[in-house]
């Protein structure tokens, strides 16, 4: 039995480390006392089985990630409102704690019985709520009743904010402005995108379903996501698209992950059907491997900026879809130029927080199943290297810049932490096609002729004028010589 177990371990180890061979002829001799002492020593060490840690939970940002950020870049902490237990009770966030009671009052229509009913429904789920957090020590500070009340108040302020954002009847813009300030809207969006500042998604869905009719509840979050992404839809009416992430075994663990799924959806994932529950949907993403940045067996991808690509005959165009996975590269009809299609993106003061927390969500253990946001950030770092690149993206409708100037966009993209990773193969096919185009001498020569030699209309006019004069001079010479022979 021991030999069989040892063999299984060795085979498993070989499989885990890529099939490498292990030495099997080593003669091992250990006395019983040493073996017992070693076993007791192992048992005394803190350890956690990997099988137990596969449960997806709301995590804190590890210290090693926090240390990578400059002190002035507080992208992992809320600045106005705490959501969940990790930042609950911080002095700087106390004003919003008082405001949450006003939000709950609006959610319940001032009915004390309805408030108690909401509380009782969350209390029934409090065991699952407690298990949703990875930091048991922090959550353990609160008993079931305190934790349920915290969830109720936190969900209320999120729902009240979205209610206002969508311009629904009975909004409370003036209360937000009076209690939390004129800039409370952008700060609220910022804080609900912080990975540590989350409540279980099931709690949010539960309270939404208790407050709104079925159809309105089904479209509540999709309309917010659509409005935030397009910066257009803020009123009740036609929904530009409805969120569907395919059928998934695991629902989003929190609001940030639900938004991440919308951001990285593929075209085939968009289904014009009722939203229902995200928990009943399936969203399958391919796994990833940490490989060298090679796009083919014999071709290495060279980082090129937008202006470099333009000089090679690659035009950057906006992709009508909103997915970060839908970056495509295809030749144009004339076969000499190609198009790199990118999703339209808004860059504002919120962008560093959203990008940093979504990337952290992908790279942490048991995070998202595919590093789309990380790969997108790496790709953008290669594309945007100067203000001229930003201008080209803006002129082509790919980038909508709400920062002070183009230099700010370049600085912001450079400061995105990609943890030293260079590629995750999400855009492997796109990079392979780009490299193939750039290595075509005919295409790059023609592009250089158009964009460098004929950069302005006057250059082209001067060239053709000179060509015409040369032709006329040649004809004149020809007829002069011909007339001399005829004489």
Phi, psi and omega in degrees: 000318181294320180294320179296317179298318180297320180295318179299318180298317181294319178296318179296319179296321179297319179296319184294322183264023172091019174084013179293147182281146177247152178285128183246353184264008181289126179276119184251132178222111181229132179283159186299320182297316179295319180297317179294318179297319179294319180296317179295322179296319178296319181296332182279349183277143176291130179205157179221125182296140180297329180296331179280339186265008181280349179291129183281128184223166175281117188253165169264155177288124180297151181303324182294333176279318178300322183294340180285340182271145175289149181305329182284348181255085181270075184267350183254005181235143175289154181243346181231317186223138175267136176237118183090181189277341189295327180240013183293135175087002178293137185304319183291348183250011187291327182299320179292330178300320178292324182290333180301326180293325176293323177295318177298321179299320178290320180298325182265001181066026180076007182269115181295326179294322179292321176300314180296325178294315177302316181298318182295324180292322177288323179299328178295334182256010190294332179295317177293325177298314181298320181287348181283347183255135182285331183268085184296329181296318181290314181293329181294348178290343185247133174284176186299319182292317179294321180293319179296319178295320177300315180298319181297313181293319181292319177294326182295318182290326177293313182295319180296321179295314180296322176304316178291317183301323180279356179069031182285164183298138179080030180288163189231048179304317185295325178294318178297315181295318183290321186269323186244353176105164183292333180267017185292331181298300178301324179293325178294316177300318179301313186289328179283353176263002179276130188296325180282347189256063188224154168244158179304139183297330181296327179292317180296315178298319181299312183291326176296316181293333180279338185263334187237157173296162189304312183295319181290321178295323181294329183260000189299301181288319177303322180291324177294314179300317180297316180295321181291321182286320183267344183059028182235310189278106178228007182238159178293137180159213183292133179273122184297324171201159181244140187284127172214124185252024184072173182281126182232143177286321182254122176287167175301141181282332180202180184300317182298318180291324176300318179292322177302318181295324176293319182296325187254012180299152174260168182302320182288346179277345183278114181237126180279076180220172181295148186295313183060219180251131176300331180294344180260007182254165180235134181229109185254124177237145180291151177286177181222160179228150180272087183253166171296155182279074177240129183266349177205174183298325184239008184235126175259137182283133177257126179295125179227140179281174179301317181292326176295318179295321179298319179294338179266003178091021178250115181264133179270127182229152179286144175266128182295339178279163183257007185274140175284346178275348187269028174289124184229159178223125181210151178286149176276176186297331181279354175068357178260329177254159177227163180242132169255111183264123181243149175291145178292129183231141174264133176244117182219187179296340179280339187303314180301323181291313181297312182296314183297317183286327176290323176294319177299322178299327181279322188271342180286156178304141180058033178274211180290155189279351179215135185275059184294313182295320177298314180295321178296317179297318179297318180295318179294327177298325179282327183282321186254102181236352181206162177301332178295325177295319179296317179299317180297319179293320178295315182298330181267004177077015180275325184238133174247110189262122175247013175274175187297319182203178182290329178299325179296323179295315179299316180297317181296316181293322179296328185274358176295125183276115177253015172059032177076002179277145185250334180195148178233015174067007177295322180251033183300314182294321178298314181294325179296318180292320177299313182296321179296319178296314184294339180270359176276115184293324182295316182291316182289327177294317180294319178296320178296323178297318183285311190272337182256306183287320181248050186294330179235158177301326181295325177296316179296317179298316179298320181296311182292327176296316178296320179296320178295316178298321178296319179295317180296319178296321179295317179296319179298317179297318181298312182290329177296314180294319181296319181292329179291328178285325181289334178284000000 
